[in-house]
């Protein structure tokens, strides 16, 4: 994959992550690794739903996934592998080659899993913030 298409794909995946209600980007591991998070009432306690990075010239997007589905996806798609530097049970890494709409669905699934794991008050906070901003969680 030429370098320019790697950059285009990086920006496409980044935009898909950031279009979700309340999602924001952080760089706790340095400029080379974009971490996508969602926060409840306390932004300092934000939870990660995605990690976009380049490794050996290859673009990777780590996303949270239910364990049974994670294995199923890995068996079905060669572009989905166990999460790089993450819990292999709960995270997958996406490689280039998947349809944009499929990537969007996987990002949304990761985001939803993270919200479901938040305390109820934080879940309600995210839903309220989404409602007043006019965005949708569906």
N, C-alpha and C positions, 0 to 999 in steps of 0.2 A: 504494500500500500504506500503510495507516494506521501511524502511529508505533508503536502498541502491538504490532502484528503484526510490525513490523521488529525490535522487542526480543525478541519470542518466538522468531522465526526465528534471531536472533543467538545466543540461549541454546541453541537446539536444535543449531545447527551447532557451537557451542563444545563442548557435551556430547559430540557425536559424535567430535570430535577428541580430547577428553580421556579417552574410554573405552578408547582403545587402550593396550596394555601399555607402561608406561614413558613415555608421553606427558606432557609438561608445557607450561605456558603461560608465556610471557615477554613483556615489553613493551619491547624495545630501541628502538623508534621512538616511544615515548610511549603513553599510556593508550588512545589511539584505535585502535591496531593491535595485535591479539593475535597473537603468533607461537607456533605449536605446533611443539614440537621433540621429538626422541628423542635420548638420549645413550647412548654406550657407557660405557667405563670412566671417562672424564673428562667430567664434566658441562659443563665450560667449552668443550668441543669438540662440543657438541650440534649436530645438523643440523636444519634447518627442513623440515617437510613440509606446513605450512599457514600461511596468513596471512589473518586475518579482520579486515576493516575496513569502514568506511562512507565512501563517496565521493559527494558531491553528493546525499545523502539515499538512496543506493542501497547495499545490503549486498553486499559482494564477499567471496568465499572463494577465495584463490589456492591451487592444488594442483599439485604436480609430476605430470608425465605423460610417457609415452614419446612421442617426436615424431610417429611415424606415427599413433598413437592420438589424440593431441591434435588433429591436423587432422581426423580422422574425427569426433570428438566435436563439434568446432566446426561441422562441416557438418550434423550430425544434430540438434543442439539449439541453439535460439536463445539459451538461457540459459547457454551455454558460449562464452566469448570468449577471445581471446589474453590471457595473464596481464598484468594491470595492473602496471606498473613492474617487470616481471620478464622473463626471457628468454622471448620468444614461442615459441621452439622447444620448450622444456621445461616451460612452466607455462601453465595455463589459469586463468581467473577464472570462478567460478560465480556466477550471478545467481539471485535467487529464482524459483521456479516449477518446480524439479525435484522429483520424488518423494523423500521422505526416504531410502528404501532405496537409491536411485540415488546420492544424495549420500554416504551411508555407504560404498558400494562405491568411489566415487572417492577418498574420504579414505583408505580402506584401501589402495588402489592407490598413492597418493602415499607413504604411510607405508612400504609394502613397498619401493618404489623407493629411498627414502632408506636403509633398512636394508641393502639389497643393495649400496649404494655405500660402506658403511662397511668399514673393515678387518675381516678375518675374526675377530680377537680381540674386537672390539667387537660384531660380530654374535652371537658365542657368548655374550658377556656379557649382551646383551639377551635372548637365548633362555633363559639360565640364570635371570636375574632374573624372567622371565615364568613359568618352571617353578616356582620356589620361592614365587611369589606366588599360584599357582593360576590365573593368567590364561592365555589361549590366543592364539597368533599366527595361528591359522587362522580 
